[in-house]
Amino acid sequence: MYTKHEFLDVGLMEYLPLFGSLVGIAVFGAYFYRRARVAGTACDCADRIDGRVVLITGANSGIGLQVARELALRGGRVYLACRSLEEARHTAFSIINETSNTSVRPLQLDLNSLASVRRLVSELRQAETRLDILVNNAGCFYCPPSLTEDGFTVTFQTNYLGHFLLTRLLAPLLVQAAAGARVVFVSSAAHLTVSRLEFDCAGRAAQPAGAPPLAPAGVPAEPPARLQYHVAAYGQAKLALAVFAAELARRLRGKDICVNSVDPGNVNTDIYRHYRELNTFHVRLLRCFLMRTPSEGAQTVIHCACSSKIDGVTGQYFKDCTIADANPLVRDREVGEELWRLSDRWTGLSSL
């Protein structure tokens, strides 16, 4: 005869195989769901880029790190443009060890400083006579609503204006690429939520006396609808990036430079580090399941950077390694020209 506790133990033992089967089904179901609905399409090109000069912004983590590692594996001469030079050096050392490609170099770039952008361009011009692949990847989300040293909001300058200046100043090196250059802008599906590109979204702190207002006089210390404010600011900046990409492609037609923008998907990276609600223990677990890994998010960027399958394709918006529909404003030539004109003024450049 079994005691009461022994009887319960035997009864539970009988259900263990069923319980194990249910857990196995749940795990496999979750795996296949994630693979089909979350992971996205992998880049299937095997093209080499031996000796080609590559510059990647935000290359010390997330999507940028994965792109840098892959392009180094394919033989590129890769420059890692990062805010922290120390982190760039550490990342370069790590990639060299992983790929055995010793042509990986760190550079310091703070997109919140237009002077820093100009310094990087000067360094690169001293080291290289051409640039074959430019990946404008660095970005930020949910940043504190503060202004940069140039008087723009951090979100706007990091995601858009810094990359605008960087790309414009590097255009002469891109033109010198022997086999045709590639410029890739990492945008976001957030740009699809914007119905109107606000040309005053830069958050300019002040203007010279008598100058027409380019932006609001400042940014409130605590926006009335915080999440709404940050999502809107991010969407505006990523839309500006996609509009600039399309306008740049139009102006460079005939120069053998392919310019495209990319939606990497919802990727689990440090871009959410300022958003406390997404960094609780339980939410971080969900992020691992519901968001793409940095490697998965990098696939379309890699495709646009080096795939021979899209030779000659320019001015497009890519998602999952295929051309996708962008915000209609991206195709609006008047919007593109106006944004270009204002961006030239904000950065002190003349028209291309």
Secondary structure, DSSP 8 states (H G I E B T S, - for coil): ---HHHHHHHHHHHHHHHHHHHHHHHHHHHHHHHHHHTS----------TT-EEEEETTTSHHHHHHHHHHHHTT-EEEEEES-HHHHHHHHHHHHHHH----EEEEE--TT-HHHHHHHHHHHHHH-S---EEEE-----S--S-B-TTSSBHHHIIIIIHHHHHHHHHHHHHHT-TT-EEEEEE--GGGGG-SS--TTTT------TT----S-S---SS-SSHHHHHHHHHHHHHHHHHHHHHHHHHHTTTSSEEEEEEE--SB-SGGGTT-GGG-SHHHHHHHHHHSB-HHHHTHHHHHHHH-GGGTT--SEEEETTEE----GGGG-HHHHHHHHHHHHHHHT----
